Amino acid sequence: MVDLGCLYQLILADFRERTRRYSYLLILMTALFFSYLVLTDSYSIRFGLFQCQYNSDWVGTILASASTVMFTIFGFYLVKNSISRDRHTGVGQIIASTTLSRSMYLFSKFISNILVLWSMVAVLSLAGVATILFGTDAGSFNLIRYYTPIIMIPVPAMVLVSAMAVLFESSRWLRGTWGNILYFYIAEILMVAGIFELRWLDMAGLHLFSQSIKQAIWQIYPGAKIGIEMGFIKMFDSGEGGEEIVFQPFEWDGIGWSGEEILSRLVWLFIPLIVVGLAIPVFDRFDPSHSKHRAKSRKNKKSNKSIKHPQNTNDQTSANSISQTTELSYRQIAVIPHNYSLISMLRAELRLAIKRFHPIMQVISIVIILGQ
């Protein structure tokens, strides 16, 4: 029987602990700044030479798609540390000695992940409301039309991100660096699926957004060629001879949420249950026999066996030689030159940061950066 009181306390304690960390505040402030750029049209999405009128549907959908893209990537790495933290702090060993089941423990982590990501989406949505009320005519603001895309797009997407974090932390093969790289590729595929009109993989709702916009433009300008631009577009807005580009305005009433479109978003609420179910059998429940410490101990035993100890006849000679070499005066120690510089220190820090990663991983990271 599920102890709901115990489950509630686990979720609440984990949620409080993670929302008090500096990493949560840092990502939240970064997301707020990015949403400010989106809401002020500094970072925008443009469909050719057509400009949508600034209304509640447009702002809500833009913010929903942008927050989904951001939190699908950065939010995953924010919440993917809960189980490993219990493992390193010793809390996991205490939990393993109780009657708490695997499924209840992982489900509590799953729910707390959802609450952390949903809290960040809620803060962004409130920031969007404040931007609209102070930046435009408050009488034209429609709260329902503003929050509909936010509820339909990022809310289900964050559920899948939370489940993926639980699965990757539970698996011994996915909790490390290779799992982080694998998830990055999976997230990239889910983000660009809407651009390639893969509707059932459109996690960010870009396909629904772009198709609805195109239909609205074609009703006013039939047969118009529509391209999609995304980024800091206004910085490069200049026509021939430096003249300002004239955009054709159009009115958009938001995504028409039909039954099929609602079903395509509800799918992202059921898939996470399967993902969490896959995490239950691979979770070791903090059993040290399944951890890497056992493999490391075996390697240490093999290395100890391979060490050649000196023979008894040479013990005295080796001891004398060691004592002679260790009798050093402080004058024989090399003097450390005090010629530190910022460039040399940065170079040393960079070498230490890169040295911990395999060269193949460095090459993969460079390819990803160049591909972006």
Secondary structure, 3 states (H helix, E strand, C coil): CCCHHHHHHHHHHHHHHHHCCHHHHHHHHHHHHHHHHHHCCCCEEEECCEEECCCHHHHHHHHHHHHHHHHHHHHHHHHCCHHHHHHHHCHHHHHHCCCCCHHHHHHHHHHHHHHHHHHHHHHHHHHHHHHHHHHCCHHHCCHHHHHHHHHHCHHHHHHHHHHHHHHHHHCCCCCCHHHHHHHHHHHHHHHHCCCCCCHHHCCCCHHHHHHHHHHHHHHHCCCCCCCEEEECHHHHCCCHHHCCCCCEEECCCCCCCCHHHHHHHHHHHHHHHHHHHHHHHHCCCCCHHHCHHHHHHHHHHHHHHHCCCCCHHHHHHHHHHHHHHHCCCHHHCCCCCCCCCHHHHHHHHHHHHHHCCCHHHHHHHHHHHHHC
